[in-house]
Amino acid sequence: MALPIANQIRRLRFEHGEMTQSDLAEKIGMTRQTVAAIEAGKYSPSLEAAFRIAHVFGASLDDVFQWVSIPPL
């Protein structure tokens, strides 16, 4: 079972001059719609995209993305 991934993209965008999703998308070579889906947790980024996003914010992958623990059944 794959674990969902949470992210801090919205917070980081705000902390970096209220960067828009479009601004971030342009910096990482993706569409705004893809950035919106990643930020909303509807889409998990590729490893390359995750590194690009973290690089834009000068952050580590762990600062941007986190595994969401699921309680055992």
Secondary structure as UniProt FT lines:
FT   STRAND          5..7
FT   HELIX           9..15
FT   TURN            16..17
FT   HELIX           21..28
FT   HELIX           32..39
FT   TURN            40..41
FT   HELIX           47..57
FT   HELIX           61..64
FT   STRAND          65..67
//
